[in-house]
Amino acid sequence: MFVLTENARVELDAFFADKEKTPIRLYLAPGGCSGPRIGLALDEPNEQDFVVEQDGYTFCAVKELWESIGGATVDASPMGFLVTPEIPLPSMGGGCGCSSCGTGSCSGCGH
């Protein structure tokens, strides 16, 4: 299942207001503190993709990724777009690690 929320559609309409609508790819982005996440990028679909259209927008994702997440909801927040997979991505850790401990900001490092 794919859901494009009203907030996300309004943001996309604003983004594409003065340009031609192009397809939007959902992709597995490397994670930071929270592990991997699903990101969005402008990109043309190809024969290896699952493609869905909603509200005048075309979204695509590699079929294997789409099958592993079982669908997605695209929403918008003050911080940008948020893509929530139907099947959560595996957690790859549990925090940011200690990359900032040498700077004196060890909150969450466990040290």
C-alpha positions in Angstrom: 0.0 0.0 0.0 1.1 3.5 -0.7 -0.2 6.7 1.0 0.6 10.3 0.1 -0.7 12.5 2.9 -2.4 15.8 2.2 0.5 17.6 3.8 3.0 15.9 1.6 0.9 16.6 -1.5 0.7 20.3 -0.7 4.5 20.4 -0.3 5.0 18.6 -3.6 2.6 20.9 -5.3 4.5 23.9 -4.0 7.9 22.4 -5.0 6.7 21.6 -8.6 4.6 24.8 -8.9 7.0 26.4 -11.5 8.5 23.2 -13.0 7.5 20.0 -14.7 6.6 17.1 -12.3 9.2 14.4 -12.4 9.1 10.9 -10.8 10.2 10.6 -7.2 12.3 7.6 -6.0 12.0 6.1 -2.6 15.5 4.7 -1.7 17.3 3.2 1.2 19.4 6.0 2.7 22.3 5.4 5.1 21.3 6.1 8.6 22.8 8.3 11.3 21.7 7.9 14.9 18.6 5.9 14.0 20.0 3.6 11.4 18.8 3.4 7.8 15.8 5.3 6.6 13.8 5.7 3.4 14.7 8.8 1.5 13.2 10.6 -1.5 15.0 11.8 -4.7 14.0 12.9 -8.2 14.7 10.0 -10.5 13.2 8.2 -13.5 11.9 4.7 -13.0 13.4 1.7 -14.8 12.4 -1.9 -15.4 13.7 -3.0 -12.0 11.3 -0.7 -10.2 7.9 -0.9 -8.6 5.9 2.2 -9.8 2.9 3.8 -8.2 1.0 6.9 -9.1 -1.0 9.1 -6.7 -2.5 12.6 -6.9 -0.6 13.2 -10.2 2.8 12.1 -8.9 4.8 9.1 -9.9 6.8 7.3 -7.2 9.2 4.4 -7.8 11.4 2.1 -5.8 13.5 -0.9 -6.5 11.2 -3.9 -6.4 13.2 -5.7 -3.7 13.1 -2.6 -1.4 9.4 -2.2 -2.0 8.7 -5.8 -1.1 10.9 -5.6 2.0 9.1 -2.5 3.3 5.6 -3.6 2.3 4.5 -0.2 1.2 5.0 3.3 2.6 3.4 6.5 3.8 4.9 9.8 2.6 4.2 12.8 4.9 5.6 16.3 5.3 6.8 17.9 8.5 8.6 21.2 9.3 11.8 19.2 8.9 11.0 17.9 5.4 9.5 14.8 4.0 9.1 11.7 6.2 8.7 8.3 4.6 7.3 5.6 7.0 7.6 2.0 5.7 4.7 -0.4 6.4 7.3 -2.9 7.7 9.8 -1.1 9.8 13.5 -1.1 8.8 15.8 -3.1 11.0 17.4 -1.1 13.7 21.2 -0.9 13.2 22.3 0.1 16.6 20.8 2.1 19.3 22.1 5.6 19.3 24.8 7.7 17.8 27.7 5.9 19.3 30.5 7.9 20.7 31.7 9.9 17.7 31.2 13.1 19.7 32.7 12.0 23.0 36.0 13.7 22.2 34.3 17.0 21.8 32.9 16.9 25.3 29.3 16.3 24.3 28.9 12.7 25.5 25.2 12.7 26.0 23.8 9.3 25.1 27.3 7.7 24.7 27.1 5.7 27.8 30.4 7.0 29.1 
